[in-house]
Amino acid sequence: MSTSTDLRFDTGRVCLDLLATMGGNLGPDPVERLDSPERLAAWLHGTGIVPADEPLTVDATTLAAFVALRACLHRVIHRELAGEPAAGHDLDRLNRITQAGPPRSRLVRSDSGALHRRLAAPPHLEELLAAVGEDAVRLLASPERGLLRECEGAVCDLVYLDASRGHRRRWCSPATCGNRHNVAAHRARKTEPH
């Protein structure tokens, strides 16, 4: 398994962005993007669950809990996309996670007069997990569920919300998976006998 410094926030939902922290699942060398507590802290800041300039302490226990939540969400979302009901124990786990509720926020005014979001208190692990879990529950129980798509990339199984015009988006990233597909198709055409 390789690592990458590229965190992705382009799936359309926080819960799907967590799935995107593991890439290339269908290939021989999956890419782990949550390879340290510091990477998880960067991801939590990048999603906005924790404001970017708010201090956050993340340890190995927190990282392990998020990796476990990611695995649970992967199973639930991919089974639902395949038209199969998610396992009851995974739904139970997701429902338990959401019970803590996300970190509470408050507004503060800066010296310049602008309003900024701050957390009311340092977040507990359960609240951070609940923020992602609640996003998944809301997505899977909403009409937006019909816009969920799995990337058509050969080694990619990332899921994204297809908000494109006409809802015909095929890849998680046209620059990555779409480009790989186009390069492979071009090579195949060049090697075809005439």
N, C-alpha and C positions, 0 to 999 in steps of 0.2 A: 504494500500500500504506500503510495506516495503522498506527500503533503503539498499544499499550495497556500500561498498567502492571499489569494484572491477570494475574498468573501463576496457572496452574491446577494443582492437585495432587489432582484428584478423579476420575481415570480408573481408579484401582485398581492401577496399575503404573507404575514409574519410566519405562520405555521409552515408555509411552503418554502420560505427562505431558510427555515431550520433544515428541511429536507435537502436543500441545495448546499448544505455544509458538507455533504458527502457526494462526490461526483464520480462519474464513470463506473457506476455499480455493475453494469453489464459487461465491462471489459476486464482484461487481465490485471489491470493495475488501478483499482479505485483510488480516488483522491480524497483524503481526509483533510478538511479545512478547519476542523475544531481539534487541533493537535496539541493544545495547551490551554490552561486556564486564561492566559492573556488573550488568546484568540477568541475564547468564548466571551470575555469582557468586551472585546472589540465588536463582536457580533451583537451583543446586547445593546451596546451604544449605537451601532449602525441601524438597528431595527427601530430605535426610538423607545424601546421598552424602558430603558434607562436613559435620561437625557445625556447627550454627548459629553457635556462638561461636568457631569455629576460623578463624584468618586464612586468606585465600585470595587469590592474585593471579591474575587472568585478563586475558589480552590479546587483541588482534584475531585472532591466529593460533588461539588456543583457541576463540574465538567461531566462526570460520570452520570449524573442525573439527567443532564441534557442529552447526552448520547443515548441513554435509555429511552427518553421521551421521543427522540428522533426515530429510533427503531420502531417504537409503538406506532407513531404517526405514519411511518412508511408502510407498515402492514395495513393499517386501517385505510389509508387513502388509496393505496394501490388495489386493495381488494374491492373497495367501493367503485373505483374506476373500471375494474374488470367485471362489474355487475354481480359480484359475490358479496354476501354480507360479511362485514368485519367480525372477527371472533369476539364473543361476548366478554372474555377476560380483558381484551384490549380496550373495548368500549368502557368497561367498568374502571379500568385504570385511568383512562382519559377523564372520565367523569369525576373520579376521586381527585385527580390533579387540579381540576378547575374549581373545586370547592374552596380552596384557600383564597381565591380572588386575586387579581393582579395588584401590583403595588399602587398605593393611593398617591395621587398627584395633588399639587397645589400650585397656584399662580403666585409669582413674586414679581415685583416691579424693580427693574434695574435703575441705576443712577440716571440713565438716559431717558427713563420713563417707559421703556418697552416692557411688555409682559413676557415672562419666561416660565416654562413648566419646570417644576422641581418635584422630587419625591418628598412626600410628607415625612418619611423616615427611611433609614437604610433598609433596602429590600431584603426580605428573607428568601431563601431558596424556593420555598413553596409558592411564594407570590410570583417569582420570576417564571417558574414552570407554568403556573396558572395563567399568566398572560398569554403564553403560546397555546396552551390547551384550550383556553376560551376562544381564541381566534379560530382554532380548528373546529370546535363545536359549532360556532356561528357559521362558518363556511359550509360545513357538511349539511347543515340544516337549513340552508338558504337557497334561493333560486340561482345564486352564483355558482353553486355546485355544478350546474350544467355547463359552465365555462371552463371547468377543469380539463386540462389536456396533459398527456404524457409526451415528452419530447420524442420525436421520431429518429433521433440520432442513434447510430448503430450500437454505441456502448453507453448511452445515456438513458436514464429512467426518471429524470427530474420532472416534476409536475409544476405546472404554472397555470395562472388564471388567464385565459385567452380573451383579452379585451380589445383585440385587433378589429379593424373594420371587416365585417363579414365573417369574423370568427374563423379565419383560415390559417392561423399561425401554426407552424409545424414543428418548430424547434424552440428549445428553452432560450437559445441565443443564436440569432442568425449569423453573428460573427464567429461563433465557435462551431456548434453542431451543424448549422446550416452550411457554413463554409466547408467543413469536413465532407458533408454529403455532396456538395457541388464538385469538390476536388476529386472525390472517388468516382463520381459519375463521369467527369471529364476523362479521367484515366481509363475508365472502362470503355469509353467511346474510342479513345486513341488506340486501344489494343484490339478492338474488333477488326476481324478481317474484312476487307472491302470486296 
